[in-house]
Amino acid sequence: MGAADLGGDTPAPIPVVRVKDAGKAEEGMDRLLEVCGGEVASDSEASDEMGGWVVSGDWVVISETEADAQKVVDATEKGSLADDADFQRWTGEAGEPGVISMYAAPAAGEYMSRYLGDMAGMGSMFGVPAPGMEFDPETGEFPEIMPDEEPTVPPELEQALADFDGAAATVRFDDGALEVEMASSNYQPDMTENFLGDAGVELVEGLPDDTVAAFGPGLGEGWAQAMLDYFETTSAGAFDVDELIAEAEAETGLDLPADLETLLGEGVAVAVGSGIDPDAIVNGGPAEAPFGLKIKGDAAEIRAVLDKVKDPAGPEAAPFLEVTESDGYAVLGTNEDYIAALAAGGKLGETAAYDEVIEDDAASVLFLNFNSDDDWLVRVSKDEPELSENLEPLSAVGASGWIDGEVIHGVYKVTTD
């Protein structure tokens, strides 16, 4: 399946099928057309009502019209993607070939920009705000777009898409594991650099060995302000960010975004530990769940921020906002036992399950261990025997993200027993 620039306003869809017998393929396509309610005709105009195709050698090239399919055949005789430098670069970045390969050329950014503009126009027809439409706080509505007005993509987003250099992805099987590897141009470096620091991975790898699930982003200095700036520029005035911040500060008593950056420090690990008991959680509440946060930051400063929200949060939430200091880290959790386990730490990063699904270069990680906590996934699904049996072979899931020069890498793995 592909989409190609054939000179139209938008790329043309191009499915291509490998065949064993060109004559039978032609007959088969005619038969499919008849079965689908079309009419086989000698003139291309009639047959194009349900799409068109060209049989060329061992291939059936299909498109919206026979003329478009022929354009693809003619162009391919002059050269194919295999000879294209961008294709070679990005598929190479995505690693070894697998059962599925995907590729987006640099020109895809331009088309995406145009597509977003078209979607904004379509959205306005159904009351969906388009970029640049200012919200009226008195009426709670967005103004209607006049017929002669053209909704546009914010310049900053348009520029980011113009800077898109390409991307590729591969799906492969490897020794009982399923892998999806992706590579993309880092066309928004001001954003990505704020969420791929070292602290997140460091925190996750130092969690208890029996951790069931963990997520760890590293945060760059000024990340929250960068997020607000990005939101403001890409919304193109649709929202008043300063007004939203003022409302949030009034509700929480926080100084934003400074307190948010203090609260999450240089990075945070969100973790779920062993001891998952659905019945106990349902009957006893959140305190029965082994859930917690480990933050790389100043515990005293984090405690001061949380003290501001204790009253608005209410007495029921107050116990979960207590901070435990642990050798340069701040720990919060749902119960004392799990807080102690997080504070003591461990060597999750050295376990076999973690090593099998997380890449060495990772700067941001997501980890899920199905075998931990007495095969917790099988255990909690025991009331559905067939489901439980199907889940039993699963071992772990991992997602790793990092930047190498001007390329963003992502690897997602699912391992089995």
C-alpha positions in Angstrom: 0.0 0.0 0.0 1.4 3.4 -0.9 0.5 7.0 -1.8 2.3 8.7 -4.6 2.5 12.3 -6.0 1.0 11.9 -9.5 0.4 15.6 -10.1 -2.9 15.9 -8.3 -3.9 18.1 -5.3 -3.3 15.2 -3.0 -1.2 12.0 -3.1 -3.0 9.1 -4.9 -3.5 5.8 -3.2 -1.5 2.9 -4.8 -2.1 -0.7 -3.7 0.3 -3.1 -5.5 -0.2 -6.9 -5.6 2.4 -9.5 -6.6 0.9 -12.1 -8.9 2.0 -15.5 -10.3 0.1 -15.3 -13.6 -0.5 -12.0 -15.4 -3.4 -13.3 -17.6 -5.2 -14.9 -14.6 -4.6 -11.7 -12.6 -6.4 -9.6 -15.3 -9.3 -12.1 -15.4 -9.4 -12.1 -11.6 -9.6 -8.3 -11.4 -12.4 -8.2 -13.9 -14.3 -10.8 -11.9 -13.8 -8.9 -8.7 -15.2 -5.8 -10.4 -18.3 -7.7 -11.5 -18.8 -9.2 -8.0 -18.4 -5.8 -6.4 -21.2 -4.3 -8.6 -19.0 -2.7 -11.3 -19.2 -3.0 -15.0 -16.3 -4.3 -17.1 -15.9 -2.0 -20.0 -13.3 -1.5 -22.7 -13.1 2.3 -22.1 -11.2 3.4 -19.1 -13.8 6.0 -18.1 -16.4 3.4 -17.3 -14.1 1.0 -15.5 -12.6 3.9 -13.5 -15.9 4.3 -11.6 -14.7 1.7 -9.2 -11.0 2.3 -9.6 -8.5 1.3 -12.2 -5.5 -1.0 -12.5 -2.7 -2.0 -14.8 -1.1 -5.5 -14.9 2.7 -5.1 -15.5 4.9 -8.1 -15.4 4.4 -9.8 -12.0 2.5 -6.9 -10.5 -1.0 -5.5 -10.4 -0.9 -1.8 -9.8 -4.2 -0.4 -8.5 -5.2 3.3 -8.2 -8.3 5.6 -8.4 -8.0 5.5 -12.2 -6.3 3.4 -14.8 -4.4 6.5 -15.9 -3.0 6.9 -12.4 -2.0 3.3 -12.3 -0.2 3.6 -15.6 1.6 6.7 -14.3 3.1 4.6 -11.5 4.1 1.8 -13.9 5.8 4.3 -16.3 7.6 6.1 -13.4 8.8 2.9 -11.9 10.5 2.0 -15.2 12.7 5.0 -14.7 13.6 4.2 -11.1 12.1 2.9 -7.8 12.2 3.7 -4.1 15.0 1.2 -3.8 17.3 3.7 -5.6 16.1 6.7 -3.5 18.6 8.2 -1.1 15.9 9.2 1.5 14.3 5.8 1.4 17.7 4.1 1.9 18.5 6.4 4.7 15.3 6.0 6.7 14.7 2.3 6.2 18.4 1.9 7.3 17.7 3.9 10.4 14.7 1.6 11.2 17.0 -1.4 11.4 16.8 -4.9 9.9 13.9 -5.7 7.5 10.9 -7.5 9.0 7.4 -8.6 8.0 6.2 -5.1 7.5 8.1 -2.0 6.4 6.7 1.6 6.4 8.2 4.8 5.0 7.3 8.5 4.8 9.2 10.7 2.4 10.3 14.3 3.4 7.4 15.6 1.2 4.9 14.0 3.6 5.4 16.9 6.0 4.1 19.3 3.3 1.1 17.2 2.6 0.4 16.8 6.3 0.4 20.6 6.7 -2.1 20.9 3.8 -4.2 18.1 5.3 -4.4 19.7 8.7 -5.6 22.9 7.0 -8.3 21.0 5.2 -9.3 19.3 8.4 -9.6 22.7 10.1 -11.9 23.8 7.4 -14.0 20.7 7.7 -14.1 20.9 11.4 -15.4 24.4 11.4 -18.4 23.1 9.4 -19.3 21.0 12.4 -18.6 23.5 15.1 -15.0 22.3 15.8 -12.6 25.2 16.4 -10.0 25.8 13.7 -6.6 27.2 14.5 -6.7 30.9 14.9 -10.3 31.0 16.1 -10.5 32.9 19.4 -12.7 31.5 22.1 -15.4 33.9 23.5 -15.5 33.4 27.3 -18.8 35.2 27.6 -20.8 33.0 25.2 -18.7 29.9 25.6 -18.5 29.6 21.8 -16.2 30.0 18.8 -17.2 32.4 16.1 -18.6 31.0 12.9 -16.2 31.0 9.9 -17.5 33.0 7.0 -17.5 31.3 3.6 -14.6 33.5 2.3 -12.4 32.8 5.4 -9.7 30.1 5.1 -8.7 28.4 8.3 -4.9 27.9 8.4 -2.4 25.8 10.1 -0.4 27.9 12.7 2.9 29.1 11.1 5.0 27.4 13.8 3.4 24.0 13.1 3.6 24.6 9.4 7.3 25.3 9.7 7.8 22.2 11.9 6.1 20.1 9.2 8.2 21.8 6.5 11.3 20.7 8.5 10.2 17.0 8.5 12.9 15.0 6.7 11.3 11.6 6.6 10.5 8.5 8.7 10.4 4.7 8.5 9.3 1.8 10.7 9.7 -1.9 10.7 7.7 -4.7 12.3 9.7 -7.9 12.8 9.8 -11.2 14.8 12.9 -12.0 16.7 13.4 -15.1 18.8 9.8 -15.3 20.2 9.5 -11.5 20.4 7.6 -9.0 18.4 9.5 -5.7 17.6 8.4 -2.4 16.1 11.3 -0.1 15.4 10.8 3.4 14.3 13.0 6.3 13.1 11.9 9.8 12.4 13.5 13.2 11.7 13.7 15.3 14.9 11.6 18.1 13.3 10.6 19.6 16.6 13.9 19.6 18.6 12.8 22.3 21.0 10.1 19.9 22.3 11.8 16.5 22.2 14.9 17.7 24.1 12.7 18.5 27.1 11.6 14.9 27.6 14.6 12.7 26.8 17.0 13.4 29.7 18.9 10.7 31.5 17.1 10.9 34.8 14.0 8.9 33.8 15.8 5.8 32.8 18.1 6.1 35.8 15.1 6.1 38.1 13.4 3.2 36.4 16.5 1.0 36.4 16.9 1.6 40.2 13.4 0.4 41.0 12.7 -2.8 43.0 13.5 -6.0 40.9 9.8 -7.2 41.2 8.3 -4.0 39.7 5.3 -4.8 37.6 5.1 -1.6 35.5 7.1 1.6 35.2 7.3 4.7 33.1 10.3 7.1 33.2 10.7 10.3 31.3 13.7 12.6 31.9 12.8 16.3 32.0 14.9 19.1 30.7 15.2 22.5 32.5 12.2 24.7 31.6 10.1 21.8 30.2 6.8 23.0 31.5 7.3 26.5 30.2 8.3 25.0 26.8 5.0 23.0 26.8 3.0 26.1 27.5 4.8 28.0 24.8 4.2 25.2 22.3 0.6 25.0 23.2 0.1 28.7 22.8 1.9 28.9 19.4 0.2 25.9 17.9 -3.3 26.9 19.1 -2.7 30.2 17.2 -4.8 32.2 19.7 -7.6 29.7 20.1 -6.9 29.6 23.8 -5.7 32.3 26.2 -2.9 30.4 27.9 -2.3 33.1 30.5 -6.0 33.0 31.4 -5.9 29.2 31.8 -2.8 29.4 34.0 -4.5 32.0 36.2 -7.5 29.8 36.7 -5.4 26.8 37.5 -3.4 28.8 40.0 -6.6 30.1 41.7 -7.9 26.5 42.0 -4.7 24.9 43.3 -2.7 27.7 44.9 0.3 26.7 42.8 2.7 29.0 41.1 2.7 27.7 37.5 4.6 26.5 35.7 7.5 26.9 38.2 5.9 24.7 40.9 5.2 22.0 38.3 8.8 21.9 37.2 9.9 21.7 40.9 7.4 18.9 41.6 8.7 16.6 38.9 12.4 17.6 39.2 14.8 16.3 36.6 12.8 13.2 36.0 10.2 10.9 37.5 9.5 7.2 37.6 5.9 6.1 37.9 5.8 2.6 39.3 3.5 -0.3 40.1 4.9 -3.0 42.4 4.1 -6.5 43.4 1.1 -7.4 45.6 -1.7 -6.5 43.2 -5.0 -7.7 44.7 -8.0 -6.4 42.8 -10.5 -7.4 45.5 -8.5 -5.6 48.2 -8.2 -2.5 46.0 -11.9 -2.5 45.3 -12.8 -3.0 49.0 -10.0 -1.0 50.6 -9.4 1.8 48.2 -6.2 3.2 46.7 -4.2 2.5 49.9 -4.2 -1.2 49.0 -2.6 -0.6 45.6 1.3 -0.8 45.3 1.6 2.5 43.4 4.1 5.3 43.7 6.4 7.9 42.3 10.1 8.3 42.6 11.4 11.8 41.7 14.9 13.0 41.1 14.7 16.4 42.9 14.9 18.3 46.1 12.5 16.6 48.5 12.1 19.7 50.7 11.1 21.8 47.7 8.8 19.1 46.4 7.2 18.9 49.9 6.6 22.6 49.9 4.8 22.5 46.6 2.6 19.6 47.7 1.7 21.4 50.9 0.0 24.1 48.8 -2.4 21.6 47.3 -3.3 19.6 50.5 -6.2 21.8 51.5 -7.8 22.0 48.0 -7.3 18.2 47.5 -9.0 17.4 50.8 -8.2 15.2 53.8 -8.7 11.9 51.8 -5.9 12.8 49.4 -3.5 14.2 52.0 -1.9 10.9 53.0 -0.9 10.3 49.4 0.9 13.7 49.2 3.4 13.0 52.0 7.0 13.0 50.8 9.7 10.6 51.9 13.3 11.6 51.2 15.7 9.0 49.9 19.3 9.9 49.0 18.6 12.7 46.5 15.1 11.4 45.6 11.6 12.2 46.7 9.2 9.3 47.1 5.4 9.3 47.2 3.1 6.3 47.3 -0.2 4.8 48.2 1.0 2.9 51.3 3.9 2.8 53.7 5.2 -0.6 52.5 5.5 0.4 48.9 7.0 3.8 49.8 9.7 1.9 51.8 10.3 -0.4 48.8 10.7 2.5 46.4 13.0 4.3 48.8 15.2 1.2 49.3 15.4 0.8 45.5 16.7 -2.2 43.6 18.2 -3.3 40.3 15.3 -3.6 37.9 17.6 -2.6 35.1 19.7 -5.7 35.6 16.8 -8.2 35.4 16.4 -10.4 32.4 12.9 -9.3 31.6 14.0 -5.6 31.5 17.1 -6.3 29.5 15.1 -8.2 26.8 12.7 -5.4 26.0 14.6 -2.1 26.8 17.3 -0.8 24.5 20.7 0.2 25.8 20.4 3.7 24.3 17.0 4.5 25.8 16.5 8.0 27.2 12.8 7.4 28.0 11.3 4.0 28.9 8.0 2.2 29.5 8.2 -1.3 31.0 5.6 -3.9 31.8 6.5 -7.3 33.3 3.7 -9.9 33.0 5.6 -12.6 34.8 6.2 -10.5 37.9 4.0 -10.8 41.0 3.1 -14.5 40.4 2.1 -13.9 36.8 -0.3 -11.1 37.8 -2.0 -10.8 34.4 -2.9 -14.4 34.4 -3.9 -14.3 38.0 -6.2 -11.3 37.8 -7.9 -12.8 34.7 -8.5 -16.2 36.3 -12.3 -15.8 36.2 -12.0 -15.9 32.3 -10.1 -19.3 31.8 -9.8 -18.9 28.0 -8.5 -15.3 28.2 -6.1 -16.3 31.0 -4.8 -19.2 29.0 -4.2 -16.9 26.0 -2.4 -14.3 28.1 -0.1 -16.9 29.9 2.7 -16.9 27.2 3.3 -13.2 27.5 6.5 -12.2 29.2 7.1 -8.4 29.1 6.5 -5.2 27.1 9.0 -2.4 26.7 9.2 0.9 24.8 12.5 2.8 24.4 13.0 6.2 23.0 16.1 8.3 22.3 17.7 10.8 20.0 20.8 10.2 17.9 21.9 13.4 16.2 18.9 14.6 14.2 17.0 11.3 14.3 14.4 10.2 16.9 14.4 6.4 17.6 11.7 4.3 19.1 11.7 0.5 19.7 8.7 -1.4 21.1 9.0 -5.0 22.1 6.7 -7.7 23.3 8.4 -10.9 24.5 6.9 -14.3 25.2 7.9 -17.3 27.4 
